[in-house]
Amino acid sequence: MNGLIESLRQTVGESNVLVSGDLTAWEQDWRKRSRGKALAVVRPGSTAEVAQVVRACAAARAAIVPQGGNTGLVVGSTPDASGTQVVLSLQRLKAVRGLDAANLTVTVEAGCVLQNLQDAAERAGFLFPLSLAAEGSCTIGGNLATNAGGTQVVRYGNSRDLCLGLEVVTAQGQIWDGLSGLRKDNTGYDLRDLFIGSEGTLGIITAATMKLYPLPAARLTAWAAVPSLEDAVRLLGLAHAHLGPGLTGFEVMGRFALSLVARHFTQLRVPLYEEAPYCVLLENSDHESEAHARVRFERLLETALEQGCVTDAVVAENLAQAHQLWHIREAIPLAQAEEGLNIKHDISVPVSRIPEFCRETGALLEQLIPGVRLVNFGHLGDGNLHYNVQAPPDGDASDFLNQWEEEVNSLVYDSVQRFDGSISAEHGVGSLKAAKLERHKSPVALEMMRAIKRALDPDNLMNPGRLLRA
């Protein structure tokens, strides 16, 4: 492979081909579940250089692992242990190429950090609504490759719904320029949607044209205690009825999940969590005025209190208080990590069936592992739960993970399937869930996916072993 390394150096410059030293940032996954070994880490600085790198790797039959911010949670963007795979980092492709105010679009390169895009949109007087915990380090290319969701899907949809066009380097090293800002283009197969959510297994996203929205005139945030998940679902229905498209966030958090935040981040004051088994975080955005938004928001909460689906609630008085409430929600994964290793699930179930799913699955887990603790939280507004399983209080977290992970995953995913859900809502499949996908995806769907893979990447050089096993 020395010839390949030299070719890559000639393409992107010697300083942008890393073969030695500390490569942990590229070789180890975000959760530190896996550490691989790369043949090289290559950092192209343009789409043309990406295409040249792909052509060189294809000629040498070297597999490519595309990588953005390396914030994925399913081991989908780090190399395996063979030492033969090239990590293609897109972090140097970070420019905002242009913003079309009249068309409400922005074209941005794949390595642009999500928060930087949010800030660029806001400076121009617009909203880019994709928002998730890793927004300070995740990149737009990675968001699209995994069809990331986040906290505002209930209003704006997933990354796929925010994307109008893509620029992609194919597995053969050709450049497809599909950076259209059109909202209507009925000229055949939607190639854009093939690459969104494909986790780098079909080609490499190098740029995208994304939708923008007007900045809201007001944002109001409330934190409500609810007696049950059934009541949380009732509250969601009321929120839709009272707020309509103004409902931009609806998060549910179990008491134990919030107790971990209170225990491990004592500087955060967690409201109401001891009063009810669940709390809900709601956000209302209004394009008229704050006064108009507050009237509708308070009417919603009054109705919810009258109907008994909320027992108590607090409304943020200012932006700082709203950020504090959202910070508590985003601190749950960090607090869980402080508590010890755990078994994570990113699942979706029809909203109407979430209470029954949680009752039935929780009972099965308690029967299997007495004293097991459930860190249940997530985006109830779109049916996505982070249904995580923590060891009993007196158990060793590492031993628990080693002993129970496979059995717990099977139990939870079988339950998800019974309730017509999905084993991956927003994190992707990666290599961590590839085997499970074969069990829970229909054979017809799997064969169509494999046929697409064979057609676009016949040599299986694009992120092999991720999403689809060989």
Steps between C-alpha positions, in 0.01 A plus 500: 500500500802734490405607150153599620640703789731687265215566257285636783783730612534638150125566492436669836849587626726308734369674812147381421586130483544370854652155542669518841476677832187524712204434269250438782276785385434315173543135602290489819124539497315766701384261774843338525340164423741421218854590390616411150818541301508711183737455210496880484286797594456720193371857520408638156430871469255504208245286322747448215756366746238267652435362152872447438538323835210269420641416158841422650347276767280325244803427283681354802187312619524679834177546695398854602340605828348850460504703821362836608513604865526137620210552740301194388365255756488174299866451400436606142783741420817345643724239334508134586808338656651376171721801435392496135222762497547866412316749722388788280444798730282779360577753773694731264193536275329743735397803293156653473499538123201727468167609645198577282270717711214509249511123452543436876798269441864474598766289329763364734789254484480167677763576763323811630422461870126514562524785752700707252221460246240596762701813582551594134126469438416709807744775400314523169166519681391140451452180695666169418296277731702177525609481865659217698731452795817459290435812288827658613703224334281296261505594132235547233633212291475264795155634588381418149681167478311383809183704443544655844194617690528698823263708703295685234395211276140538618486829304775493237573132438827308482810603304345343190205738521734800520708408194418605143814391318835325533845491350638146517819322401405154377681176576667533158632848580255693286339821625120524491389862527145486630516825698158612390303743711179386334206387708344335196701283260311200366759367254550144612639314799582716801875438514531741791295274722717201413804662656328656801499236773736270308780546757771544237440157347400627153711812453638802682288808560723805448244785505129561543233761437287533812172676581485813712206646694415846631619565854207470742389816678480312829593170656337380819608199701312312772581210731203291612458208741269227368350206693566240227612445144133483401464853637811609310338378178178683594703816561660461156155487343397816684823671391431418136145632535596824679830583333475342155828543309626716788584182691871459427617273782342234720738294714414244767735408787458227759555567868806277525661668198453840666622371835832416335533861385420624850755259649791553261448867407405664826535848348190429291170547680265234365137613550205283598667164435424363846129581465412276206635196312557709185568858401442658161693785341298698246607775264267737316627725221281784377541727200262773621611622843606380842174623650300300247713191564473531878119519493474179296767326706339585833158395368648163406649448846179611674299248296754225574481574874121500491492165320754345739766404246733754665538531876736799506694711252752781477544737206843649429487876556788578266742346252755417769246295695391324180862408424535367855201269455634372167842455660344266757348292220826486306692405817320167535742301276798660679355416841434145388861466391608618847282229652684233300485297179149430376309334220368765261200482269388761248155375407178632350148379570167653391427774754165347592668172600792637701334464844410136439844429352675642807275311743543167327872532425581634846324203661693255282832665587421497872410133474828427322722717725341587836588853606595615150470877450352661189627834371201579283491837324476648154298665228145394583366749245629282216489160673876467560617371839851455633407192697819423688564227754721555805632234738328448837634738769731238653623361166829558323427699184771337287402147603136587438575614146706191418249259648169647389543717190411239240200363691367845590535620141309199373224552756460870425521466122253211494262716702554793259410273211181381673396863533570580132804713580858539380823394671671821383321833501774759450843354583532269200607136480878511459677177584345479847149415374577346159428145617182611677379670183500164322269362769259791516485636143284324244688268260352685204625837630844354573534357150402831341760676716766244403411542133554876529832442676615257228401745227670808646794337678561164330844457658367567852765763575273766652478453878476119477333315786296802602122500461512188282729210579686347209 
